[in-house]
């Protein structure tokens, strides 16, 4: 193993560039995973939001059955259920990711994947350069 003090300026520059590229590779990979997660979570969010709405309607119906038997099936009951549904749908609409946002996530992810390929190619090129440099140097 070569200590840092024995490295030539070329070797140290190669090592520094290699470390920089490795760091960029890690950051890019993490960002790609983040974008992929956001893309894939949209259907899950929609399912959870509709389940929440369904649960709220069931709770309102249960409350009317248990506490307001005289009102069950009347206009107050239907007004309450309609209000819960409308509020739930408004909440769902605010929270859901739009198709435009999903397309933006997808486009950003594809761009980053292209950059990742370029970074990997650059890393391979520098590693070959490092190997060639180590072979040509006298011992």
C-alpha positions in Angstrom: 0.0 0.0 0.0 1.3 3.5 -0.9 1.1 6.2 1.7 -0.2 9.6 0.8 3.2 11.2 1.3 4.7 8.9 -1.3 2.1 9.7 -4.0 3.1 11.8 -7.0 1.0 14.9 -7.9 -0.6 12.9 -10.7 -1.6 10.1 -8.4 -3.0 12.4 -5.8 -5.0 14.3 -8.5 -6.3 11.0 -9.8 -7.3 9.9 -6.3 -9.0 13.2 -5.5 -11.0 13.1 -8.8 -11.9 9.5 -8.1 -13.2 10.3 -4.6 -15.1 13.3 -6.0 -16.8 11.1 -8.6 -17.6 8.4 -6.0 -19.3 11.0 -3.9 -21.3 12.3 -6.9 -22.3 8.7 -7.7 -23.6 8.2 -4.2 -25.6 11.4 -4.2 -27.1 10.8 -7.7 -28.1 7.2 -6.8 -29.8 8.5 -3.6 -31.7 11.2 -5.6 -32.8 8.6 -8.2 -34.1 6.4 -5.4 -36.0 9.3 -3.9 -37.6 10.2 -7.2 -38.5 6.6 -7.9 -40.1 6.4 -4.4 -42.2 9.5 -5.1 -43.3 8.1 -8.4 -44.4 4.8 -6.9 -46.0 6.2 -3.8 -48.8 8.1 -5.8 -51.0 5.0 -6.2 -50.5 4.1 -2.5 -51.4 7.6 -1.4 -54.6 7.5 -3.5 -55.5 4.1 -1.9 -54.9 5.4 1.6 -56.9 8.5 0.9 -59.9 6.6 -0.3 -59.7 4.2 2.6 -59.7 7.2 5.0 -62.8 8.6 3.2 -64.5 5.2 3.4 -63.6 5.0 7.2 -65.0 8.5 7.8 -68.3 7.6 6.1 -68.5 4.3 8.1 -67.9 6.2 11.4 -70.7 8.7 10.5 -73.1 5.9 9.7 -72.2 4.1 12.9 -72.7 7.2 15.0 -76.1 7.8 13.6 -77.0 4.1 14.1 -75.8 4.2 17.8 -76.6 7.7 18.9 -79.1 9.2 16.5 -81.5 6.3 15.6 -84.3 8.8 15.1 -82.3 10.7 12.5 -80.9 7.6 10.7 -82.3 7.8 7.1 -83.5 11.4 7.5 -82.2 14.5 5.8 -79.7 15.3 8.6 -78.2 11.8 8.2 -77.8 12.3 4.4 -76.5 15.8 4.8 -73.9 14.6 7.3 -72.8 11.7 5.0 -72.7 14.1 2.0 -70.6 16.6 4.0 -68.1 14.0 5.0 -67.8 12.7 1.5 -67.3 16.3 0.0 -64.7 17.2 2.7 -62.9 13.9 2.2 -62.8 14.4 -1.6 -61.5 17.9 -1.2 -58.8 16.6 1.1 -57.9 13.9 -1.3 -57.6 16.3 -4.2 -55.3 18.6 -2.2 -53.0 15.8 -1.1 -52.7 13.7 -4.3 -49.8 14.1 -6.7 -50.9 15.4 -10.0 -50.0 13.7 -13.3 -47.9 16.8 -14.1 -45.9 16.3 -10.9 -45.5 12.6 -11.6 -44.3 13.4 -15.1 -41.8 15.8 -13.7 -40.5 13.2 -11.2 -40.2 10.7 -14.1 -38.3 13.2 -16.3 -36.0 14.2 -13.5 -35.3 10.5 -12.7 -34.5 9.7 -16.3 -32.1 12.7 -16.5 -30.3 11.6 -13.4 -30.1 8.0 -14.7 -28.4 9.4 -17.8 -26.0 11.4 -15.6 -25.3 8.3 -13.5 -24.2 6.4 -16.6 -21.8 9.3 -17.6 -20.4 9.4 -14.0 -19.8 5.6 -14.0 -18.1 5.9 -17.4 -15.9 8.7 -16.1 -15.1 6.7 -12.9 -14.1 3.7 -15.1 -11.9 5.9 -17.3 -10.1 7.4 -14.3 -9.6 4.0 -12.8 -8.0 2.8 -16.1 -5.9 6.0 -16.1 -4.8 5.2 -12.5 -3.9 1.7 -13.4 -1.9 2.8 -16.5 -0.1 5.4 -14.4 0.8 2.9 -11.8 2.2 0.5 -14.4 4.4 3.2 -16.1 5.9 4.6 -12.9 9.3 3.2 -11.9 9.5 1.4 -8.6 
